[in-house]
C-alpha cells in the first residue's frame, strides 16, 4: 500500500478493533491476576467497563459505516 489514505484507513480498522480488546483484557487481568491488595477499586472498575462499552459501541458504528449500512 503506497497510498497514505489507505494506510490511515487500515490503521483506523486496527485501532477500532484493538482498543476494546485491550480495555477488556486489561480489566480481566487486573481482576484475575493481581493480588487483591493491588487490584483497582470499584471506581476504576466501573470506568473501565464504561470505557470498554463505549469503544465497543464506537467499533460497531465504525464497521456499520465502513460496510455502508445506515444506522
C-alpha positions in Angstrom: 0.0 0.0 0.0 1.6 3.2 -1.1 -1.5 5.5 -0.7 -1.4 7.3 2.6 -5.2 7.4 2.8 -5.3 3.6 2.6 -2.6 3.2 5.2 -4.6 5.5 7.6 -7.8 3.6 6.8 -6.1 0.3 7.8 -4.8 1.9 10.9 -8.3 3.0 11.8 -9.6 -0.5 11.4 -6.8 -1.9 13.6 -7.3 0.7 16.3 -11.1 0.3 16.3 -10.7 -3.5 16.9 -7.7 -3.2 19.2 -9.0 -0.7 21.7 -12.0 -2.6 23.2 -9.9 -5.8 23.3 -7.1 -4.0 25.3 -9.6 -2.5 27.7 -11.4 -5.7 28.5 -8.2 -7.8 28.6 -6.7 -5.3 31.0 -9.8 -5.4 33.1 -9.8 -9.2 33.1 -6.1 -9.4 34.0 -6.4 -6.8 36.8 -9.3 -8.8 38.4 -7.8 -12.3 37.9 -4.0 -12.0 38.1 -3.3 -9.2 40.6 -3.4 -9.9 44.3 -6.4 -8.5 46.0 -4.5 -5.7 47.7 -3.2 -4.4 44.3 -6.5 -4.7 42.3 -8.1 -1.4 41.2 -11.0 -0.2 43.2 -14.7 0.0 42.3 -14.4 3.5 40.8 -11.7 2.3 38.4 -13.6 -0.9 37.6 -16.8 1.0 36.7 -15.0 3.4 34.4 -13.0 0.6 32.7 -16.3 -1.2 32.0 -17.9 2.1 30.7 -14.9 2.9 28.5 -14.9 -0.7 27.1 -18.6 -0.4 26.3 -18.1 3.0 24.7 -15.3 1.8 22.5 -17.2 -1.4 21.6 -20.2 0.7 20.6 -17.8 3.0 18.6 -16.3 0.0 16.8 -19.8 -1.3 15.9 -20.8 2.1 14.5 -17.5 2.3 12.6 -17.9 -1.1 10.9 -21.6 -0.4 10.1 -20.4 2.8 8.4 -17.5 1.1 6.7 -19.8 -1.5 5.2 -22.3 1.1 4.0 -25.1 0.3 6.5 -27.2 3.1 7.7 -27.8 3.5 11.4 
